[in-house]
């Protein structure tokens, strides 16, 4: 009885994998298997079946949402008698370190760009808006990298404001996972996209509300739709450690890598090091800043240890 009451009161409609997959209907598969392989991040086990059963139904839902938003925008224009530039539809993708945000963002970008009307779909990650390591070290924030205070939030908000206003082109800084730092004088341009995907750890966070009622913009204020990728803590930890072990024998071997010093660790030493980083930094960030924002998402994709999405929660309208 209590579970039934919780389901009725929940702001979400819950779908099993099979129920969600059925909502694809006649949405065509527009990606080939080799493209899916290229879109996949390290250790993500994304395959054609996952795209067909999870991401094609989501693409179909988003096509309906985008069309409805465009009609609403046109209705407002008629009401106000204005001729504003069409605003892009902004999609946020949030979740823990190692949960697969980058793969989801890239798959969505590829699918959305192949709708019949061929929209222009941009993608940025909030990593580019991290403060450079020199600033983080000066402020004693290197152990808080990825926490809200490690981002240049005013710069990110200015970027999103410009995108929504239709200014062109808008530039976002570029982050290197090899050097673990923002690349100086390198930018990705976003030029009036029809859809913009914004991927990052803390994009759904709000912070404290002002007591005086003054407006304080949050990143999520610019989103038209948001996705939260979810998994149990022990699963996330195992994915993070596995990824660290793989990188130890690949990217970490590059002398330019920030983590080059870890490339010669033994298996036991690498597991111990990765576990320490996870528990000292990423798990704390998950508990304090990321997980509390899960219920703000429009869609929650719950993954299991195989990296497959087993439960989909869609916010009710």
N, C-alpha and C positions, 0 to 999 in steps of 0.2 A: 504493500500500500504506500509506504513512504517513498519507494523508488518511483512508483507511478506518479505520485504528487510532484516529485522533483522533475520528472520528464515534462509534465504539464506546465510547470512554472519556469522551466528553462527557456532562455531566449533563443535556444538553438533547436533546429530540427536535425535529428541524428540519423545517419545512413550507414548501413553496412557497406562493405566494398561492392558486393553484388548489386545492392539497391542503387548505389551511386552510379555504377557502370551502366545500368540500364537507362540512365538519363542521357546518355550520349545520343540516342536515337539515330538520326541519319547524318550526324556530324562526320564529314569525311576525314580520313587519316591522310594528312598532308606531309608527313615526315617519313623518310626512308630509314631503314635500320642503321645505316652508316651515319646518318645525321644524328640520330638519337645517341649513338655511341660517342660522337664528338661533343655533344652537349653535356654529357655526363661528367661530373666532377670525380676526383679521386675517391675511391671506395664507395661511391654511390652505385647501386646495382639497378639503375634505371634501364628498363628494356621496353620493347614495343608494347607488351601487354600492359605495363604500368601507364604508358602514355594513353593507350586506348581506353583503359578502364577508369583512370583518375583524371588525366589532364584534358582529354577531349570533352568529357562532360563539363569540366570547369570552363573550357573555352566556349562551349555552347552557352553556358550561363552568362559568361562575361559579354558575349555578343548581344544578348538580350538586355543586359544592364547598360552597356554602352549606348545602344540605340535608344533606350528609355531616357538616359541622361541627356542625350543630344536633343530629343524632343522637348524635354523640360527646359533646356537652355534656350531653345528657339521660342518656346512659349513665354519665357521671361523677357526675351528680347522684344517680342511683340507687345507685351504688357508695358514695358518701360520705354518703348519706342527708340531703342538703341540698336547700334550695329556693331557690337563688340566682336573682337576676334574670337573664333571658336576655341574654347579652352580644352586642353588635353585631358583625357581620362587617366587619372593617376592610380596605380595599383601598388600597395605596399606589401612586401614579403618579409616577415619577421620570424625569429626563432633562435634557438641556441647555437653556439659554436658546434660545428660538425653534424648538424641536423640535415643539411642538404639544401640550404637556401639558394645557393648559387645555381645549382642544377635546376631547381624549380623555376627560378627567374628566367634562365636561358630557354628552358622548354616553353614556358608561357610566351616569351618574346617570339620564338620561332613559330608557334602555333597561331598567335594573334596576327602576325605579319602576313599570314597566308589566308586570312579571311578573303572572301570574294572581292571586297572593295579595296583590298591590299592597303591597309592602313600603315602609316609610318610609326614604328614601335621603338621607342628608346629604352635604354636600360642603364641605370647607374647604381653603384653600390655606395653606401655611406662611408666605407673605408677611406675613400678619398678625402673625406672631411674630418678625419682624425687629425689632431695636431701633429706636426712633425716630431720625430723622436727627440730632437734637440730641445724642443719646448717641454715635452713630456718628462724628459730627464731633469730639466731645470726645475720643473714644478713638482718633482717627486711622484709622477703619475705613471711610470712605466709598468708598475705592477697593477695599474688600473686601466690598462689599455683595453678598449672595448667597452668600458663603463661610460655612462652618459657624460661624465665630466671630462673625458678624453677627446671629445669631439668639439670642433669649432661650430657650435650650434647656430650662431648668428649667420655664418657663411652658408650653412645648409638651408636655413630658412630664407635667406635672400635668393638663393638659387631656385628654390621651389616657388617663391613668390614671382620671380621673373618668368619661370616656365608657365605658371598658371595665367599670367598676364599676357602671354603670347609674345614676349620680347624675344628677339633673335639676334645672333645665336646665344644660347646660355652655355656657360662652361663649368664643368665639374672637375675638380682635381683628380689625379690618377694615383692609385696606391699600388705599390709593388709588394707582393707576398714573398718575393725572393729577398729583397733588402729589408722587408718588414718596416717600410717607411713610405711616406708620401713622396712622389717623384717631383722634384722642383721644376717649375716651368713646363709641366706637361698637363694637358687637359683633354677631356672628351667633350665634344660639342653636342648639344641637344638643340635641334633647330625645329621648333614648332611641331613636335610629334603629335600624332592623333592619340597615342597611348604612351605613357611613361611608366616603367616599372622601377620602383625604388626598393632596393634590397638592403637589409641591415639588421643588426642585433636588436637595437633599441628603438626602431622606428615607430613603435606603438606607444612609447612611454609618454606620460603627460607631465609628471612633476607635480609640485604643489600648486594648488589653485590660489590665486591672489585673494586676500581678505577684502581688498577695496573694490573688487569687481572689475578692475581694469583688464583689458584684453592682453593675454599672453599667448602668442601663437605656439602650437606644438607641431611637430613634423606631421603627425597623423591628421591634423586639420586639413591638409592638402590632399588627403587620400579620398578617392571615390569608392574604393574597395580595398580590403586588406586580407591577407592570408597569413596564418600562423602555422608553422611546421612544428609538430609536437612529437615527443618520444619520452619514454621513461628515463630517469636519471642514469640508471646503470647501463642502459643501452647507449645513451649519449656518450658516457665515459668510455665504453668499449670501442665505439666508433672513433673517438678522439685518439685513443691510444693506438689503435690499428693504423690510423692515418699517420700518426707520428712515426711509427715503425717503418711504414712505407717511405715516407719522406726522408728518413735517415739514410736510406740507400739510394735516393734519387736526388731531389732538389737540394737537400742539405749538403750534398757532396760538392756542390758548386762553391768555390772559394768566395764568391760574392754574396752567398746566402748569409743572412743574419744568424741563422742557426747552424752554420758550418761546424761549430765546435761540438755539435752533437753527432756528427756523421760517423765518428769512430767508436761510439758507445756500443757495448755489448747488448744483447737482447735484454738481459735483466736490468742493466743500467738504463736503457732506453725506456723500458716499461716504468721503472721507478721515476725517471725524470718526467715523462709524460703524465703520469698519475699525479705527481706533485704539482705540475703546472695546472692541470685540470682542477684539482681540489683547492689550490691556493687562489686561482684567478677565475677560471671559467665557471666553476660551480657556484662561487660566490656571486658572480655577475648574474647567473641564471636565477638564483634564489632572490636576489635583491632587486633586479631591474628588468629581467626578460620575462620570466614566468608570470609575474603579476599582471603583465599586459595581455596575456593570452585571451582573456574574456573580452577584450576590446576588438578582437578580430571579427571580420564578417564570415570568414571560413577558417576552420581548424582542420588540418590534415594530420591524423594521428598515425605515426609510423611504428612498425614493430621491428624486431631485430634484423629481419631480412631486408630492411629498408623499404618494404612495401607499405603502402597506406592501407590500413584495415578499417578505419572509422573516419567518416567525414561529418563534420558538424557545420551546418549552414545557419547563419543568423536569420531568424524569422523577420519578415517585414511587418 
